[in-house]
Amino acid sequence: MGYAFTIPLFKYLGGCRVGCYVHYPTISTDMLSVVRNQDTRFNNAAFITSSPLFSKFKLVYYYFFAFMYGLVGSCSDVVMVNSSWTLNHILSLWRTGACTSVVYPPCDVQTFLDIPLEVEKSTSEYSIVSIGQFRPEKDHPLQIRAFAKLLKEKRVGQQPTLKLILIGGCRNQQDEERVNNLKCLCEQLGVSDDVMFSINIPFEELKRHLAEATIGLHTMWNEHFGIGVVECMAAGTVILAHNSGGPKLDIVVPHEGRVTGFLAEDEDSYAETMAFIFSLSPEKRLEIRENARRSVHRFSDQHFEETFLLSVEPLFK
């Protein structure tokens, strides 16, 4: 839950042994570099990046917070992390190498593996599906711009028409405003008729969209793990994820020496890679989808239970 600053209380005042399972560090070295380089991100406002004084003040605060975060985290007896990306940051900040291990989070892959996988039938429309809450860090505008670029340059030639389906949850009015802004972006780019928004839909409808989709799209920078990426792979889509974080280091990696999906990082590379995926034969895409499915068994509930119990065993000796 991110309550790292309670660790010393439990350990030294309560006399407890402490174990942590970290999914997302409260602060990371990436956050420090974003502020240091004065990059505008969803968690680093433009009014701060445009002011050297505000940027310096925030950087000093971040370094102090990172030091304190590392101090309290180092009090842990057992540390589990959900990905290689999280591992690198925790080792850098907490310096708990001897008692830290990677435990991939449990993903309900079997539900998606039950979707039949066959060679694509002749169709008049290909769909690209994105799954993720409508939050700033998911970077839905990048998906829409890349999709518009793909359509504009007509790289798919005489192939069937393309549809981008954005599936996600709206938690509050702010999320709803983001969806409205995304719809406005679609209008500006002239792709409103080709982009569909499926908000707060039932699970069965989500499965249907995934079963029919050709590409699973993910654009979040430095996603700490990426359960949505795993689900797309398990469902049988050809995944195209961001070239960073958990997708790059743990998920969209070769399995038995074979391709499991693709990575991109900007508007051009996403458009180019989507065009490449559509240029592949249905048989080649099926080969990639099958290999991706085989690779996701390491993220199953059963594998999580085994690695979790193995990691926490020292706490009970």
N, C-alpha and C positions, 0 to 999 in steps of 0.2 A: 504493500500500500504506500510505500515511500516514507515510512516513519523512521528513517535512519537515526534521527537524533534521540530516539528513545532507547537505542541499543545500550549505551553506557549505563542508563538507569537500571535496566533489567539485569545487566551483567554484574555491575559493581554494587548497586544498592539492593537489588533483589537476589543476588547470588545465583542467577540463572545461567545456563548455557544457551547461547544464542545462535540461531540459524536464520539465514535470509535467502529468499528467492527473489532476485532482482529482475524485473522485466524492463524497466526503463530508468536509468540513473536520473536522480533529481537534477543533476547538472552533469555535463559531459565536456570533454575536451573540444568537441565540435562546436558547442555553444560558445566556448572561449574564443575559438578562431573566428566565428561569425562576428562577434563583438569587436575583436581585435582588428579585423579587416574592414569594419564598418559596412558589412553587408546587410541589406534590407531583407528580412525574413519575417515570417508570421509571428515570431517571438522576439523580433528586434525591429521596433517601429522606425519609420522613415525619419521622424523628428529627432530620434536619437542618432541615427547614422549620419545625419546631416550636420550634427553638432559635435566637434572634437571634444568639447568639455563634457557633454553628456556621455559620449562614448567612453571617455577616459574614466569617468565616475562609475559607469556601469561595469567596465572591465575590472576596476579595483574591487568593486563589490563581488563580482563573479569569482575572482581569484581568492578572495577571503572566504566566500561560501564554499568553494571547491576544497580549500584547505581544511575547513571545519568538517565538511562532508567526508573527506578522506579520513580524518581523525576518528570520527565516530564509527565509520564503517569498518575500520581496522580492528574494532573490538569484537567482531563476529568470530565465532568458532567454526562455523560452516557457512560457505557462501555458494549459492547456486545462481546461475544466470541463464537467460533464455536463448542466447545466441552468441556467436563469435564477436559480433559488433559490441554487445553489452559487455562481454568478457574483456575486450581490449580496454574499454573505458573504466571498468571496475578495477582491473589490475593497475591501471595508471593512477587512479585516484585513491583506492583503498589499500593497494599493495598487500593483497591477501593471497598471493599465488599458491601457497602451500595448501590452502583449504578451499580453493575455488574450483568449481567444475561447471561445465555446460550441461543443462538439462532442458531439452527442447520442450516447449509447452504442449499440452495435450490438444490435438486437433481431431475432430470427429471425421476423420478421412473416410471411414467405411460408408457413411451416409452418401458421400459423393462417388465413392468407388462403385457403388451399386448401380450408378447410371450406366446403361449399356454403351459400349464404345465400338463404333463401326466406321468404315470408310464413308466419308461424306457423300451424301446423295446429291444429284444435280439439283441446284436450287437457284431461285431468282434473286435471293438476298443473302448476304453474309452479315453476321452480327458480331460486334466487338462489345464485350461486357466488362464494366468496371464495378467492383464491389467496395464500398467504404462509406462511412458516415460523411455527411457533408460538412467537414471541418476544414479549416484553412490549410493544414499541413498535408492533406490528401492531394492538393494541387489539381483539382478538377479542371481549372482553366487550361493547364498544360495539355490535358487529354483532348479538350475541345479544339485547341489551336492546332495540335498535331493532326487530328482527324480532318480539320478543315483544309490543312495543307495537303494531306493525302488526296482528298477529293479534288482540290483545285488543280493540282498538277497532273491529275488523271493518270497516275502511275499504274492503276489497275487495269488499264486498257478496256477491253470489251467484256470484262468479267461482270458478274451480277452486281446489283446495287449494294451499297454498304450502309449499315445502321449502327450507330453508337448508342448503347443502352447504359445509362448511369443509374446504378442501383445503390441505394443507401438509406440511412435513417436520418430523420430530422428530429433533434432533441428539443428544440425551442425556437423562439421567433428569430434569433440570430441565424440559425441554420436555414430557416425558411427564406430569410433575406438573401443568404448566399445562393440558394437555388434560383431565386428570381434574378440575381445578378448573372448567374450562369446562363439562364435563358436569354437574357439581354445580350450576352456575349455571342450566343448562337445566332441571334438575329443579326448582329453586326457582321458576323463572318458569313452569313448567308447559308447556314446549315441547320436552321430550325426544323426543317422537315426531315432531317436525317439523324437527329439526336432525340432520344426518348428518355424521359426521367421517370424512374420507377421508385417511388418513395414509400418507405415503411410497408413494403409488400410482404405477404405471407411467405413462409419458408418454402412451401411447395412451388410457388411461383418463381422464387429465386432459383430453385433446382431446375425448373423448366427452361429458364433463360440460359443457364449454364450448359444444359444438355444440348441446346440448339446453337450455342455460340462457337465461333471459330477461334477467336482470340480473347484471352483474359488480360485486361489492362490494369496496370498499377503504376502510379507516378509519384508516390511519396518519397521524398528525399530522406535518407537515413532512417528508414523504418527499422525499429529495433529488432523485430522478427518478421512478421508478415503472414499471419494466419490466413488472411484472404487470398494471398498468393498460393499457399498450400492448397486451399479449397478449390481454387481455379484449376490447378494442376490435377488434383484428384478427380475433379468432375470431367476432365478430358479436353479442356481448352488448351490452345497453345499460348503459354504465358509470355507476356512482354512486361517486365518489371523494371523498376528504377535501378540503375547501376550503382547501388550503394547499400549500406546497412545489411540487414539479415538476408534479403533476397540475393544480394551479390555474394555474400560470404558463406551462406548455409543452405539456401533453398534452390535457386536456379543455377545449380552447379552440375557438371557432368556426372552421370551415373553409369558405372561400368564403362567409362570412356565414351559415352554417347550423350548427345545433346538432350537437355530436358526443357529448354526454353530459351528466351532471349532477354537481353538487357539493353536499355537506352537511357539517355540522361537529359536530352533537350528536345525541342520541337522538331528539329530536322531529323535527328537520329530515330525518334519515335516514328515519324512518318515514313522514313526509309525502311525501317525494320518491319513495320506493318505491311508495306508494299512487298517486301521480300517474302514474308510469311504467306501472303496471298498468291505469290508467284510459284510457290511450291506445289507439287502435285498432291492430290488428296492422300495418296499412299505414303508420301514422305511426311506429311503432317501427321498421319496416323502413327507412324513410327515414333515421332517425337512425343506425341500424346501418350502412347503406351509406355515409353521409357520414363516420362515424367510421373506417370501413375506408379510405376514400380518404385521410384525413388522416394515417394512420400510415406511409405510404410514406417520410416524411421521417425515420423512425427505422430504416430498413432497413440491412442490412450494407453495401450499395453506397454509400449516402449517408454512412455513417460513414467508409468508406475514403477517399472524396473529401475530406471536411472535415478528417479527421485528417492526411492527407498535405499538404493546403494549410496547415494550422496549423503543422506541424513543419518545413516547408520552410526557414524562416529559420535553423534549427539547422545546415543542411548547406550554406549559402552560404559 
